Amino acid sequence: MKRIVIIPGNGGSHVATDNWYPWIQAELQKKGYTVVATDMPDPVAAHMDIWLPYMESTLKMGEETIAIGHSSGAVAILRYLETHRLAGAVLIGVMHTDLGFDDEKEAGWYKDPWQWAKIKENAGWIEQFYSTDDPFIPVAEPELIHTRTNSVAHIFHDRGHFMIDDKHPNETVFPELIEVIRSHDKGNL
């Protein structure tokens, strides 16, 4: 049976309580999956040199792992795929540049060129979710990733950054994620 690892975004997100993270964990566990969902070390700044080793040594992400990443967590999955194989990846609200923010630049994710061919080679599959009304990430960011990775893109116009905020108070469930997992792993769902 495949393992599913949920990687939250930076800013201090708590996987046990924030956004749709606890809901997706519970739903996938009901379906018999082993789901790893823990707060990341260095959760506010999300430095690459801390997160990538943690993903390998503590989260033990490998060829039987489906990784679900939100925001910086999705960026982390892309970088992880440059050197590691995963069964599949779901990228939610992802970007490929620091967007001119000093804290994003300092985190280290964007200093080296992206190895798109390696990412595609190491991922069994990649699906993306993004919304045209995302207040943080311009739509050109995930669209370029979609083009470079040949991912399946799920485009919304009313989900913001897929997190609870004043405009999106009900971002506590994410049934479309269940459908993505189901489409790739029919034997378990």
N, CA, C and O of each residue as an XYZ file, in Angstrom:
756
protein
N       0.835     -1.188      0.000
C       0.000      0.000      0.000
C       0.877      1.248      0.000
O       1.910      1.300      0.669
N       0.459      2.225     -0.742
C       1.228      3.468     -0.840
C       1.077      4.326      0.405
O       0.048      4.312      1.080
N       2.120      5.059      0.681
C       2.124      6.063      1.740
C       1.824      7.411      1.114
O       2.192      7.680     -0.029
N       1.158      8.241      1.872
C       0.893      9.599      1.429
C       1.499     10.535      2.457
O       1.278     10.385      3.659
N       2.269     11.506      1.973
C       2.898     12.496      2.838
C       2.338     13.861      2.468
O       2.314     14.244      1.298
N       1.889     14.589      3.486
C       1.358     15.938      3.282
C       2.408     16.940      3.753
O       2.845     16.898      4.903
N       2.810     17.841      2.856
C       3.798     18.872      3.168
C       3.070     20.228      3.123
O       2.662     20.670      2.049
N       2.905     20.887      4.275
C       2.201     22.172      4.295
C       3.079     23.303      3.771
O       4.271     23.122      3.520
N       2.474     24.454      3.615
C       3.220     25.630      3.216
C       3.963     26.247      4.383
O       3.811     25.818      5.526
N       4.771     27.259      4.086
C       5.502     27.952      5.144
C       4.580     28.920      5.867
O       3.380     28.966      5.597
N       5.139     29.685      6.778
C       4.334     30.640      7.534
C       3.839     30.081      8.850
O       3.090     30.753      9.559
N       4.240     28.871      9.194
C       3.861     28.290     10.468
C       2.587     27.471     10.434
O       1.927     27.327     11.463
N       2.222     26.929      9.279
C       1.027     26.097      9.189
C       1.144     24.865     10.080
O       2.218     24.277     10.215
N       0.030     24.490     10.682
C      -0.033     23.296     11.515
C      -0.884     22.254     10.799
O      -2.064     22.484     10.535
N      -0.296     21.131     10.492
C      -0.988     20.109      9.706
C      -2.178     19.531     10.465
O      -3.162     19.130      9.843
N      -2.111     19.481     11.770
C      -3.196     18.885     12.555
C      -4.443     19.761     12.629
O      -5.524     19.264     12.946
N      -4.310     21.062     12.341
C      -5.448     21.960     12.547
C      -5.774     22.900     11.390
O      -6.896     23.401     11.323
N      -4.850     23.154     10.490
C      -5.038     24.239      9.519
C      -5.589     23.755      8.178
O      -5.294     22.657      7.705
N      -6.395     24.622      7.600
C      -6.901     24.454      6.242
C      -7.568     23.097      6.067
O      -8.322     22.666      6.939
N      -7.308     22.428      4.975
C      -7.900     21.132      4.640
C      -6.989     19.978      5.039
O      -7.327     18.821      4.789
N      -5.846     20.261      5.652
C      -4.878     19.208      5.967
C      -5.461     18.105      6.863
O      -5.320     16.930      6.525
N      -6.110     18.435      7.992
C      -6.620     17.340      8.831
C      -7.737     16.555      8.152
O      -7.866     15.349      8.360
N      -8.534     17.230      7.347
C      -9.618     16.551      6.653
C      -9.073     15.521      5.667
O      -9.523     14.375      5.655
N      -8.106     15.924      4.841
C      -7.581     14.981      3.843
C      -6.865     13.831      4.532
O      -6.955     12.692      4.072
N      -6.160     14.096      5.616
C      -5.495     13.025      6.355
C      -6.520     12.011      6.859
O      -6.341     10.806      6.676
N      -7.576     12.482      7.483
C      -8.605     11.581      8.017
C      -9.298     10.796      6.905
O      -9.523      9.593      7.040
N      -9.635     11.473      5.809
C     -10.324     10.788      4.705
C      -9.457      9.695      4.085
O      -9.946      8.602      3.800
N      -8.185      9.982      3.878
C      -7.298      8.986      3.278
C      -7.015      7.838      4.243
O      -6.883      6.691      3.816
N      -6.922      8.132      5.532
C      -6.739      7.058      6.515
C      -7.950      6.145      6.559
O      -7.797      4.933      6.712
N      -9.156      6.700      6.428
C     -10.379      5.884      6.382
C     -10.331      4.903      5.220
O     -10.920      3.824      5.284
N      -9.638      5.278      4.174
C      -9.544      4.435      2.986
C      -8.351      3.483      3.057
O      -8.049      2.792      2.084
N      -7.676      3.447      4.204
C      -6.620      2.485      4.423
C      -5.213      2.936      4.119
O      -4.281      2.134      4.179
N      -5.039      4.194      3.795
C      -3.701      4.698      3.514
C      -2.939      4.997      4.795
O      -3.525      5.355      5.817
N      -1.649      4.846      4.721
C      -0.760      5.374      5.745
C      -0.488      6.819      5.347
O       0.055      7.082      4.273
N      -0.864      7.749      6.211
C      -0.705      9.163      5.902
C       0.234      9.787      6.928
O      -0.002      9.718      8.134
N       1.295     10.394      6.427
C       2.242     11.104      7.268
C       1.952     12.590      7.104
O       2.036     13.140      6.006
N       1.611     13.223      8.213
C       1.284     14.653      8.188
C       1.813     15.267      9.473
O       1.156     15.211     10.512
N       2.990     15.847      9.399
C       3.591     16.465     10.574
C       4.008     17.890     10.228
O       4.249     18.221      9.067
N       4.087     18.707     11.242
C       4.603     20.056     11.024
C       6.054     19.951     10.578
O       6.799     19.090     11.047
N       6.437     20.810      9.694
C       7.800     20.806      9.178
C       8.729     21.547     10.140
O       8.298     22.457     10.848
N       9.998     21.159     10.164
C      10.950     21.954     10.932
C      11.120     23.306     10.230
O      10.903     23.404      9.022
N      11.495     24.316     10.953
C      11.673     25.638     10.343
C      10.406     26.029      9.576
O      10.493     26.406      8.407
N       9.222     25.947     10.215
C       7.963     26.102      9.495
C       7.655     27.496      8.982
O       6.853     27.648      8.060
N       8.273     28.514      9.557
C       7.975     29.877      9.111
C       8.809     30.236      7.889
O       8.265     30.670      6.875
N      10.108     30.061      7.974
C      11.000     30.445      6.874
C      11.133     29.369      5.809
O      11.351     29.688      4.641
N      11.008     28.101      6.185
C      11.046     26.980      5.233
C      12.326     26.935      4.411
O      12.274     26.955      3.181
N      13.461     26.876      5.069
C      14.731     26.814      4.358
C      14.913     25.457      3.675
O      14.689     24.404      4.273
N      15.316     25.510      2.432
C      15.518     24.310      1.637
C      16.526     23.357      2.287
O      16.318     22.144      2.283
N      17.604     23.889      2.838
C      18.638     23.031      3.412
C      18.183     22.333      4.698
O      18.875     21.444      5.194
N      17.050     22.720      5.229
C      16.458     22.027      6.385
C      15.343     21.085      5.930
O      15.263     19.945      6.388
N      14.494     21.559      5.038
C      13.335     20.761      4.623
C      13.718     19.537      3.798
O      13.209     18.449      4.067
N      14.592     19.669      2.807
C      14.894     18.511      1.954
C      15.496     17.350      2.728
O      15.054     16.220      2.523
N      16.484     17.554      3.614
C      16.979     16.418      4.399
C      15.892     15.804      5.291
O      15.856     14.587      5.473
N      15.012     16.635      5.844
C      13.909     16.151      6.677
C      12.962     15.267      5.858
O      12.500     14.234      6.342
N      12.679     15.671      4.632
C      11.794     14.889      3.768
C      12.393     13.511      3.482
O      11.671     12.516      3.406
N      13.696     13.464      3.326
C      14.359     12.194      3.037
C      14.524     11.340      4.292
O      14.126     10.175      4.296
N      15.094     11.889      5.342
C      15.468     11.063      6.497
C      14.320     10.837      7.487
O      14.211      9.747      8.047
N      13.482     11.817      7.713
C      12.411     11.671      8.701
C      11.099     11.250      8.047
O      10.445     10.320      8.520
N      10.710     11.917      6.973
C       9.461     11.555      6.295
C       9.628     10.320      5.411
O       8.645      9.684      5.031
N      10.868      9.986      5.089
C      11.202      8.788      4.313
C      10.380      8.669      3.030
O       9.761      7.642      2.752
N      10.399      9.754      2.264
C       9.670      9.785      1.004
C      10.442      9.007     -0.052
O      11.634      9.239     -0.254
N       9.759      8.078     -0.725
C      10.412      7.251     -1.720
C       9.471      6.844     -2.837
O       8.419      7.453     -3.031
N       9.854      5.820     -3.564
C       9.138      5.410     -4.780
C       7.693      4.986     -4.544
O       6.896      4.994     -5.481
N       7.340      4.620     -3.328
C       5.964      4.234     -3.015
C       5.183      5.363     -2.358
O       4.078      5.150     -1.860
N       5.748      6.553     -2.356
C       5.127      7.700     -1.688
C       4.404      8.579     -2.698
O       4.929      8.902     -3.764
N       3.181      8.957     -2.331
C       2.470     10.023     -3.022
C       2.621     11.252     -2.131
O       2.252     11.209     -0.958
N       3.150     12.330     -2.663
C       3.371     13.553     -1.892
C       2.341     14.599     -2.293
O       2.127     14.861     -3.477
N       1.703     15.196     -1.278
C       0.756     16.289     -1.481
C       1.393     17.528     -0.856
O       1.640     17.559      0.350
N       1.656     18.538     -1.664
C       2.298     19.738     -1.157
C       1.488     20.982     -1.437
O       0.934     21.155     -2.522
N       1.429     21.849     -0.435
C       0.700     23.103     -0.552
C       1.689     24.262     -0.485
O       2.459     24.363      0.470
N       1.676     25.130     -1.481
C       2.483     26.345     -1.500
C       3.966     26.000     -1.398
O       4.492     25.340     -2.295
N       4.652     26.418     -0.350
C       6.075     26.080     -0.211
C       6.282     24.574     -0.130
O       7.328     24.067     -0.536
N       5.296     23.863      0.390
C       5.382     22.402      0.418
C       5.400     21.817     -0.982
O       6.070     20.814     -1.229
N       4.671     22.436     -1.900
C       4.686     21.980     -3.298
C       6.019     22.300     -3.956
O       6.529     21.506     -4.746
N       6.580     23.451     -3.639
C       7.903     23.811     -4.153
C       8.928     22.793     -3.653
O       9.797     22.352     -4.406
N       8.819     22.427     -2.380
C       9.735     21.440     -1.798
C       9.641     20.108     -2.531
O      10.659     19.459     -2.768
N       8.443     19.703     -2.886
C       8.272     18.438     -3.622
C       8.955     18.520     -4.977
O       9.610     17.565     -5.396
N       8.814     19.643     -5.668
C       9.490     19.779     -6.962
C      10.999     19.633     -6.813
O      11.629     18.911     -7.586
N      11.580     20.306     -5.835
C      13.034     20.186     -5.625
C      13.409     18.760     -5.214
O      14.446     18.256     -5.644
N      12.612     18.119     -4.414
C      12.872     16.745     -3.993
C      12.882     15.811     -5.205
O      13.698     14.893     -5.286
N      11.972     16.055     -6.136
C      11.887     15.227     -7.343
C      13.101     15.376     -8.260
O      13.308     14.541     -9.140
N      13.888     16.400     -8.074
C      15.100     16.532     -8.887
C      16.103     15.419     -8.587
O      16.943     15.097     -9.427
N      16.019     14.833     -7.397
C      17.008     13.816     -7.000
C      16.394     12.544     -6.413
O      17.121     11.609     -6.077
N      15.069     12.497     -6.287
C      14.400     11.339     -5.682
C      13.171     10.949     -6.502
O      12.527     11.794     -7.124
N      12.864      9.664     -6.489
C      11.669      9.181     -7.175
C      10.480      9.157     -6.211
O      10.629      8.833     -5.033
N       9.306      9.502     -6.725
C       8.053      9.408     -5.985
C       7.013      8.729     -6.867
O       7.074      8.829     -8.092
N       6.065      8.042     -6.251
C       4.978      7.418     -7.009
C       4.145      8.484     -7.710
O       3.711      8.298     -8.847
N       3.927      9.600     -7.025
C       3.145     10.682     -7.607
C       3.228     11.918     -6.745
O       3.655     11.859     -5.592
N       2.814     13.045     -7.314
C       2.865     14.312     -6.601
C       1.655     15.164     -6.945
O       1.241     15.255     -8.101
N       1.098     15.787     -5.906
C       0.026     16.758     -6.079
C       0.570     18.095     -5.592
O       0.986     18.224     -4.441
N       0.563     19.084     -6.474
C       1.109     20.412     -6.186
C      -0.040     21.407     -6.118
O      -0.793     21.556     -7.081
N      -0.179     22.087     -4.989
C      -1.301     22.993     -4.780
C      -0.754     24.391     -4.509
O      -0.002     24.594     -3.556
N      -1.133     25.355     -5.348
C      -0.682     26.729     -5.169
C       0.831     26.851     -5.234
O       1.451     27.436     -4.347
N       1.424     26.298     -6.286
C       2.876     26.212     -6.408
C       3.430     27.362     -7.256
O       2.738     27.923     -8.106
N       4.693     27.692     -7.000
C       5.382     28.710     -7.785
C       6.790     28.223     -8.102
O       7.269     27.255     -7.512
N       7.451     28.904     -9.042
C       8.805     28.495     -9.429
C       9.820     29.624     -9.269
O      11.004     29.429     -9.545
N       9.375     30.805     -8.826
C      10.288     31.924     -8.566
C      10.010     32.465     -7.165
O       9.004     32.128     -6.541
N      10.918     33.304     -6.690
C      10.729     33.902     -5.355
C       9.771     35.095     -5.394
O       9.489     35.690     -4.353
N       9.276     35.446     -6.561
C       8.315     36.539     -6.743
C       8.819     37.878     -6.193
O       8.032     38.785     -5.923
N      10.131     37.987     -6.032
C      10.700     39.229     -5.547
C      10.660     39.406     -4.035
O      11.003     40.476     -3.533
N      10.249     38.378     -3.305
C      10.190     38.463     -1.847
C      11.521     38.003     -1.245
O      12.013     36.917     -1.552
N      12.092     38.846     -0.387
C      13.383     38.529      0.222
C      13.343     37.243      1.035
O      14.284     36.451      0.981
N      12.259     37.023      1.794
C      12.192     35.811      2.614
C      12.141     34.558      1.750
O      12.724     33.535      2.110
N      11.455     34.625      0.618
C      11.425     33.479     -0.294
C      12.811     33.248     -0.896
O      13.258     32.107     -1.016
N      13.483     34.322     -1.270
C      14.832     34.213     -1.827
C      15.781     33.586     -0.811
O      16.582     32.716     -1.154
N      15.687     34.032      0.440
C      16.571     33.532      1.497
C      16.325     32.066      1.834
O      17.219     31.402      2.358
N      15.147     31.554      1.547
C      14.831     30.154      1.846
C      15.647     29.190      0.976
O      15.835     28.032      1.350
N      16.131     29.658     -0.182
C      17.038     28.865     -1.008
C      16.424     28.050     -2.119
O      17.157     27.444     -2.901
N      15.124     28.008     -2.222
C      14.459     27.158     -3.218
C      14.708     27.605     -4.654
O      14.645     26.777     -5.563
N      14.983     28.861     -4.887
C      14.984     29.416     -6.244
C      16.368     29.809     -6.742
O      16.483     30.386     -7.823
N      17.416     29.514     -5.990
C      18.751     29.970     -6.389
C      19.325     29.181     -7.560
O      20.103     29.728     -8.342
N      18.962     27.915     -7.699
C      19.482     27.086     -8.786
C      18.431     26.898     -9.878
O      17.233     26.924     -9.595
N      18.868     26.709    -11.119
C      17.901     26.448    -12.190
C      17.112     25.164    -11.902
O      17.629     24.221    -11.303
N      15.875     25.152    -12.335
C      15.026     23.973    -12.160
C      15.457     22.870    -13.120
O      15.776     23.145    -14.276
N      15.470     21.660    -12.663
C      15.807     20.492    -13.477
C      14.507     19.801    -13.902
O      14.156     18.738    -13.388
N      13.810     20.418    -14.837
C      12.481     19.948    -15.228
C      12.502     18.524    -15.769
O      11.597     17.744    -15.471
N      13.504     18.170    -16.549
C      13.565     16.807    -17.105
C      13.692     15.778    -15.982
O      13.048     14.730    -16.029
N      14.507     16.063    -14.987
C      14.662     15.147    -13.843
C      13.362     15.041    -13.049
O      12.975     13.951    -12.627
N      12.697     16.162    -12.849
C      11.429     16.167    -12.116
C      10.427     15.258    -12.816
O       9.792     14.420    -12.176
N      10.286     15.422    -14.125
C       9.356     14.569    -14.888
C       9.760     13.108    -14.822
O       8.908     12.233    -14.668
N      11.053     12.836    -14.938
C      11.561     11.464    -14.925
C      11.329     10.785    -13.570
O      11.042      9.589    -13.517
N      11.450     11.532    -12.493
C      11.364     10.952    -11.156
C       9.956     10.887    -10.576
O       9.751     10.299     -9.514
N       8.997     11.478    -11.253
C       7.617     11.458    -10.765
C       6.810     10.450    -11.568
O       6.794     10.491    -12.798
N       6.142      9.544    -10.863
C       5.231      8.646    -11.561
C       4.147      9.441    -12.269
O       3.740      9.106    -13.382
N       3.689     10.484    -11.620
C       2.707     11.414    -12.175
C       2.723     12.695    -11.351
O       3.147     12.704    -10.196
N       2.251     13.780    -11.969
C       2.134     15.072    -11.283
C       0.790     15.688    -11.656
O       0.432     15.767    -12.831
N       0.053     16.123    -10.639
C      -1.175     16.888    -10.855
C      -1.074     18.167    -10.047
O      -0.492     18.185     -8.962
N      -1.643     19.236    -10.581
C      -1.591     20.547     -9.948
C      -2.987     21.096     -9.721
O      -3.909     20.831    -10.492
N      -3.125     21.865     -8.651
C      -4.324     22.653     -8.404
C      -3.880     24.097     -8.264
O      -2.969     24.403     -7.494
N      -4.522     24.980     -9.006
C      -4.270     26.403     -8.819
C      -5.511     27.180     -9.166
O      -6.393     26.703     -9.880
N      -5.563     28.403     -8.640
C      -6.735     29.236     -8.812
C      -6.328     30.593     -9.374
O      -5.323     31.173     -8.964
N      -7.114     31.082    -10.306
C      -6.802     32.362    -10.938
C      -6.953     33.537     -9.975
O      -6.467     34.633    -10.256
N      -7.626     33.317     -8.835
C      -7.774     34.400     -7.854
C      -6.813     34.248     -6.671
O      -7.046     34.820     -5.606
N      -5.739     33.484     -6.854
C      -4.742     33.325     -5.789
C      -4.135     34.700     -5.486
O      -3.575     35.328     -6.385
N      -4.234     35.179     -4.245
C      -3.726     36.514     -3.937
C      -2.205     36.583     -3.819
O      -1.643     37.677     -3.780
N      -1.532     35.438     -3.763
C      -0.085     35.414     -3.568
C       0.686     35.024     -4.820
O       1.782     35.532     -5.054
N       0.134     34.139     -5.615
C       0.877     33.560     -6.725
C       0.177     33.850     -8.047
O      -0.936     33.375     -8.276
N       0.816     34.623     -8.917
C       0.229     34.885    -10.236
C       0.071     33.576    -11.013
O       0.897     32.672    -10.893
N      -0.968     33.487    -11.788
C      -1.296     32.254    -12.499
C      -0.180     31.809    -13.450
O      -0.083     30.623    -13.764
N       0.655     32.728    -13.909
C       1.763     32.359    -14.799
C       2.742     31.404    -14.118
O       3.397     30.611    -14.794
N       2.850     31.468    -12.800
C       3.778     30.588    -12.071
C       3.371     29.119    -12.213
O       4.161     28.329    -12.730
N       2.177     28.725    -11.779
C       1.814     27.321    -11.937
C       1.647     26.905    -13.398
O       1.860     25.741    -13.738
N       1.271     27.838    -14.254
C       1.136     27.481    -15.669
C       2.471     27.091    -16.276
O       2.527     26.159    -17.079
N       3.551     27.780    -15.915
C       4.864     27.394    -16.424
C       5.249     26.006    -15.898
O       5.784     25.188    -16.646
N       4.985     25.744    -14.643
C       5.282     24.421    -14.069
C       4.475     23.348    -14.791
O       4.991     22.273    -15.094
N       3.233     23.639    -15.059
C       2.378     22.704    -15.810
C       3.000     22.389    -17.173
O       3.076     21.227    -17.572
N       3.434     23.413    -17.869
C       4.036     23.224    -19.184
C       5.328     22.422    -19.106
O       5.547     21.521    -19.916
N       6.180     22.738    -18.146
C       7.488     22.085    -18.043
C       7.412     20.652    -17.522
O       8.296     19.844    -17.807
N       6.354     20.328    -16.754
C       6.270     18.979    -16.166
C       5.231     18.089    -16.840
O       5.117     16.907    -16.513
N       4.481     18.649    -17.769
C       3.373     17.910    -18.389
C       2.380     17.411    -17.347
O       1.805     16.333    -17.496
N       2.185     18.184    -16.310
C       1.255     17.797    -15.250
C      -0.180     17.911    -15.744
O      -0.465     18.533    -16.768
N      -1.068     17.291    -14.983
C      -2.496     17.501    -15.191
C      -2.858     18.717    -14.351
O      -2.569     18.753    -13.155
N      -3.487     19.713    -14.968
C      -3.810     20.957    -14.264
C      -5.302     21.024    -13.954
O      -6.148     20.806    -14.821
N      -5.597     21.329    -12.704
C      -6.970     21.569    -12.246
C      -7.041     23.049    -11.900
O      -6.495     23.482    -10.886
N      -7.709     23.816    -12.741
C      -7.717     25.270    -12.612
C      -9.063     25.726    -12.053
O     -10.122     25.380    -12.577
N      -8.995     26.506    -10.984
C     -10.184     27.066    -10.369
C     -10.131     28.582    -10.515
O      -9.100     29.153    -10.869
N     -11.257     29.217    -10.237
C     -11.328     30.666    -10.333
C     -11.796     31.299     -9.019
O     -11.958     32.516     -8.929
N     -12.009     30.459     -8.005
C     -12.608     30.954     -6.767
C     -12.054     30.294     -5.503
O     -12.735     30.281     -4.477
N     -10.847     29.751     -5.548
C     -10.309     29.039     -4.390
C      -9.125     29.754     -3.746
O      -8.563     29.257     -2.771
N      -8.737     30.917     -4.279
C      -7.635     31.669     -3.684
C      -6.370     30.837     -3.614
O      -5.951     30.234     -4.601
N      -5.765     30.813     -2.430
C      -4.532     30.053     -2.221
C      -4.820     28.709     -1.539
O      -3.939     28.115     -0.918
N      -6.047     28.250     -1.663
C      -6.461     26.959     -1.103
C      -6.183     26.908      0.400
O      -5.665     25.922      0.924
N      -6.543     27.998      1.070
C      -6.365     28.069      2.511
C      -7.495     28.893      3.103
O      -8.143     29.677      2.410
N      -7.717     28.706      4.381
C      -8.765     29.460      5.060
C      -8.322     30.921      5.194
O      -7.245     31.221      5.710
N      -9.180     31.810      4.717
C      -8.966     33.249      4.898
C     -10.334     33.913      4.849
O     -11.352     33.225      4.769
N     -10.372     35.242      4.894
C     -11.650     35.951      4.937
C     -12.541     35.650      3.728
O     -13.759     35.544      3.870
N     -11.950     35.512      2.554
C     -12.729     35.241      1.343
C     -13.060     33.760      1.171
O     -13.995     33.406      0.453
N     -12.292     32.905      1.830
C     -12.448     31.456      1.661
C     -12.517     30.768      3.024
O     -11.621     29.998      3.369
N     -13.569     31.034      3.802
C     -13.645     30.477      5.148
C     -13.913     28.970      5.184
O     -13.763     28.336      6.228
N     -14.302     28.410      4.062
C     -14.664     26.988      4.032
C     -13.611     26.098      3.406
O     -13.929     24.997      2.957
N     -12.378     26.539      3.365
C     -11.303     25.718      2.791
C     -10.838     24.666      3.796
O      -9.646     24.525      4.066
N     -11.800     23.938      4.337
C     -11.495     22.895      5.314
C     -11.641     21.506      4.727
O     -11.261     20.521      5.361
N     -12.183     21.413      3.529
C     -12.306     20.131      2.832
C     -11.759     20.308      1.414
O     -11.729     21.416      0.879
N     -11.333     19.202      0.822
C     -10.733     19.272     -0.514
C     -11.029     17.946     -1.230
O     -10.121     17.152     -1.474
N     -12.313     17.714     -1.564
C     -12.689     16.423     -2.160
C     -12.001     16.135     -3.496
O     -11.853     14.975     -3.879
N     -11.588     17.170     -4.195
C     -10.901     16.946     -5.472
C      -9.595     16.178     -5.280
O      -9.162     15.464     -6.185
N      -8.969     16.314     -4.122
C      -7.749     15.549     -3.846
C      -8.035     14.053     -3.782
O      -7.249     13.242     -4.273
N      -9.140     13.700     -3.188
C      -9.527     12.278     -3.131
C      -9.677     11.742     -4.547
O      -9.228     10.634     -4.841
N     -10.300     12.513     -5.423
C     -10.500     12.075     -6.807
C      -9.168     11.884     -7.527
O      -9.017     10.941     -8.304
N      -8.212     12.761     -7.280
C      -6.896     12.618     -7.913
C      -6.231     11.326     -7.447
O      -5.740     10.549     -8.265
N      -6.214     11.097     -6.151
C      -5.600      9.872     -5.627
C      -6.337      8.656     -6.192
O      -5.706      7.687     -6.614
N      -7.637      8.705     -6.199
C      -8.441      7.592     -6.730
C      -8.086      7.304     -8.194
O      -7.993      6.143     -8.593
N      -7.894      8.336     -8.973
C      -7.606      8.133    -10.398
C      -6.265      7.439    -10.635
O      -6.060      6.810    -11.672
N      -5.365      7.557     -9.677
C      -4.039      6.952     -9.838
C      -3.856      5.663     -9.052
O      -2.888      4.933     -9.272
N      -4.773      5.377     -8.141
C      -4.610      4.209     -7.292
C      -5.966      3.545     -7.070
O      -6.467      3.473     -5.948
N      -6.535      3.070     -8.147
C      -7.882      2.521     -8.118
C      -8.024      1.321     -7.175
O      -9.125      1.049     -6.696
N      -6.948      0.610     -6.905
C      -7.017     -0.558     -6.059
C      -7.304     -0.263     -4.594
O      -7.753     -1.146     -3.865
N      -7.052      0.972     -4.151
C      -7.227      1.280     -2.749
C      -8.402      2.192     -2.440
O      -8.834      2.248     -1.289
N      -8.924      2.894     -3.404
C     -10.040      3.804     -3.122
C     -11.303      3.351     -3.799
O     -12.341      4.000     -3.669
